Amino acid sequence: MKNKKTAKQTNSKPSTQAHIPIAAVKDGVLVLKDSTLRMVLLVSSINFSLKSEDEQNAIISSYVSFLNALDFPLQIVAQSRKLQIQPYLNRLIESERTQTNELLRMQTADYRAFVEELVEIGQIMTKRFYVVVPYDPLSNKKKSWFARVKEVTRPAKSIILKEERFQKRREDIDRRVREVQTGLEGIGLAVVPLDTQALVELYYNTYNPELALSESLAKVEEIRIENT
C-alpha cells in the first residue's frame, strides 16, 4: 500500500517541461507561459579588429544609432558549442569506401586521418550569435495565484491562443523583427529569423548539450508531445 502511494506521489510531480518557460513553438514564434512571444534571429559576426579605423568608427556609429532607434528591449546571446565533426567524418568514410581511383582514395584517407587527429588535439568550438526579439501584450497585468499554479501543473495547456489573436500578435512581433533586421543589416551583418525546426533544435541543444552530441533531434512533424 505504501509503495503504491509513493508511486502515485512520484507520478503526480510536474514533468521537466514544467520548468521550461516555453509553452509552444508555432510558425517560427516562441509562445511563453506568461503569454509573451519571442522570435530569434541568427546573426553573423564581423572581424572588427581587421577593419580600418574609419570602418570601425562607422560600425560603432551605426550600432549606436540602431540601439537608440529601438523602443523595446533586445536580448543578445553568444553561444559556444563543440563542433559536430562526426557527420562530416562519416561522409569522408563513405567517400573513401566508394572511391574507385586508388590515388584519390588514399588522399581521402589521409585527409580524414588529419581531421581526426586535429579534433583529438584540441577542442574545436563553434560560436553563434542570436538576437531575441520579445513581444509582451500583457506587460501591465499581473497574473493570479491560480494562473501561476496552473502553469506548473499543466505547462503545455497553460497558454491557448486563438488563431486570430495569435496572428495579430504575430504581426506586431514581425514588425519588430523587420526593424531589427534592417538595422543590423545596415551595419553589415547577415540576419536570418529561425523557423520552427531551427528553434526546436536550438533549445533542444541548449537544454541538452551532452545528449545533443550523440543523439540528433527528429523533425518537428515526427515529434509527439504529451500534454497530460
C-alpha positions in Angstrom: 0.0 0.0 0.0 2.8 2.3 0.9 4.6 1.6 -2.4 1.5 2.4 -4.4 1.1 5.7 -2.5 4.7 6.6 -3.1 4.4 5.7 -6.8 1.3 7.8 -7.1 3.0 10.8 -5.5 6.0 10.4 -7.8 3.8 10.3 -10.9 1.9 13.4 -9.8 5.1 15.5 -9.8 5.4 18.1 -12.6 7.5 16.9 -15.6 10.7 18.6 -16.8 8.5 20.6 -19.2 7.0 22.4 -16.2 10.4 24.1 -15.5 10.9 25.3 -19.1 9.3 28.7 -19.8 8.3 27.8 -23.4 4.6 26.7 -23.8 4.7 26.3 -27.6 6.6 26.9 -30.8 4.4 27.9 -33.7 5.2 29.4 -37.1 8.7 30.4 -36.0 7.4 32.1 -32.9 8.1 31.0 -29.2 5.0 31.3 -27.1 6.0 31.6 -23.4 3.9 30.5 -20.4 3.3 34.1 -19.5 1.6 34.7 -22.9 4.6 36.8 -24.2 6.1 36.0 -27.6 9.7 35.7 -28.8 11.4 35.4 -32.2 15.0 34.5 -32.5 17.4 35.8 -35.2 20.7 34.2 -36.2 23.2 36.9 -36.8 26.6 36.8 -38.5 29.7 38.3 -37.0 32.3 40.9 -38.0 36.0 40.7 -37.5 36.2 44.1 -36.0 40.0 44.1 -35.4 40.7 43.7 -39.2 38.7 46.8 -40.1 40.4 50.1 -40.6 39.9 52.9 -38.0 37.4 54.7 -40.2 35.5 51.4 -40.8 35.4 50.7 -37.0 34.1 54.2 -36.3 31.4 53.8 -38.9 30.3 50.4 -37.4 30.2 51.8 -33.9 28.2 54.8 -35.1 25.7 52.6 -37.0 25.3 50.3 -34.0 24.7 53.2 -31.6 22.1 54.7 -34.0 20.4 51.3 -34.3 20.1 50.9 -30.5 18.9 54.5 -30.0 16.1 53.9 -32.6 14.6 50.9 -30.7 11.7 51.4 -28.3 11.7 47.8 -27.0 14.4 45.6 -25.3 16.5 43.0 -27.0 18.5 40.1 -25.8 21.8 39.3 -27.5 23.1 35.8 -26.9 26.6 34.4 -27.9 26.6 30.6 -27.7 29.7 28.4 -27.9 29.4 24.7 -28.7 31.7 21.8 -29.5 31.9 21.4 -33.3 29.8 18.4 -34.5 32.5 16.8 -36.7 31.3 13.2 -36.7 28.8 13.6 -39.6 31.5 15.2 -41.7 33.9 12.3 -40.9 31.1 9.8 -41.8 30.8 11.4 -45.2 34.6 11.2 -45.7 34.5 7.5 -44.7 31.7 6.8 -47.2 33.5 8.8 -50.0 36.7 6.8 -49.2 34.8 3.5 -49.4 33.1 4.3 -52.8 36.2 5.9 -54.4 37.3 3.9 -57.4 40.5 5.9 -58.0 43.2 4.5 -55.7 45.2 7.8 -55.5 42.0 9.8 -54.6 41.1 7.1 -52.1 44.5 7.3 -50.4 44.3 11.1 -50.3 40.8 11.0 -48.8 42.0 8.6 -46.1 45.0 10.8 -45.3 42.7 13.9 -45.0 40.3 12.0 -42.8 43.1 10.9 -40.5 44.4 14.5 -40.4 40.9 15.9 -39.4 40.5 13.2 -36.7 43.9 14.0 -35.3 43.2 17.7 -35.3 40.0 17.1 -33.4 41.7 14.9 -30.8 44.5 17.5 -30.2 42.2 20.4 -29.4 38.5 21.1 -28.7 37.2 22.8 -31.8 34.4 25.2 -30.9 31.8 27.0 -33.0 30.3 30.3 -31.9 26.9 31.6 -32.9 25.2 34.8 -32.2 21.5 35.3 -31.7 19.2 38.3 -31.1 16.0 37.5 -29.3 13.1 39.9 -30.1 10.3 40.0 -27.4 6.7 41.0 -27.6 4.6 41.4 -24.4 0.9 42.2 -24.9 0.1 41.9 -21.2 3.0 43.7 -19.6 0.9 45.7 -17.3 -1.3 42.9 -16.0 -0.5 40.7 -13.0 -1.5 37.0 -13.0 -3.4 35.4 -10.2 -2.1 32.7 -7.9 -4.3 30.2 -9.7 -2.8 31.1 -13.1 0.7 30.6 -11.8 -0.2 27.2 -10.2 -1.8 26.1 -13.5 1.4 26.9 -15.4 3.4 24.5 -13.2 0.8 21.6 -13.2 -0.2 21.8 -16.9 2.5 23.6 -18.8 1.5 22.5 -22.3 -2.1 23.8 -21.8 -1.3 27.0 -19.8 -1.3 29.2 -22.9 -4.0 28.7 -25.6 -4.1 31.5 -28.1 -6.9 31.7 -30.6 -5.7 31.8 -34.1 -6.9 35.3 -34.8 -5.3 36.7 -31.6 -2.1 34.8 -32.4 -1.9 36.2 -35.9 -2.4 39.7 -34.6 0.4 39.4 -32.1 2.5 37.7 -34.8 2.1 40.8 -37.0 3.3 43.0 -34.1 6.4 41.0 -33.4 7.1 40.7 -37.2 7.3 44.5 -37.3 9.8 44.5 -34.6 11.8 41.7 -36.3 11.9 43.7 -39.6 13.1 46.8 -37.7 15.9 44.8 -36.0 16.8 43.0 -39.2 17.0 46.3 -41.2 19.2 47.9 -38.5 21.6 45.0 -38.2 21.9 44.6 -42.0 22.8 48.3 -42.2 25.8 47.6 -40.0 26.9 44.9 -42.5 25.6 41.8 -40.7 23.6 38.9 -42.2 20.4 38.2 -40.3 18.1 35.1 -40.6 15.0 34.5 -38.5 14.8 31.0 -37.2 11.9 28.8 -38.3 10.1 26.3 -36.1 12.5 23.4 -36.8 15.6 25.6 -36.1 14.0 27.0 -32.9 13.2 23.5 -31.6 16.8 22.3 -32.4 18.3 25.4 -30.8 16.5 24.9 -27.5 17.0 21.1 -27.5 20.7 21.6 -27.9 20.7 24.4 -25.2 18.8 22.3 -22.6 20.5 19.0 -23.6 24.1 19.9 -24.5 25.6 16.5 -23.8 22.8 14.5 -25.3 22.7 16.6 -28.4 26.2 15.5 -29.3 25.2 11.8 -29.6 21.5 12.0 -30.4 20.1 14.2 -33.1 16.6 15.7 -32.8 14.0 14.3 -35.1 11.9 16.6 -37.5 9.2 18.6 -35.7 6.5 16.7 -37.6 7.8 13.5 -36.1 7.8 14.7 -32.5 4.9 13.8 -30.3 4.3 15.8 -27.2 2.2 14.5 -24.4 0.1 17.2 -22.7 -1.0 15.2 -19.7 
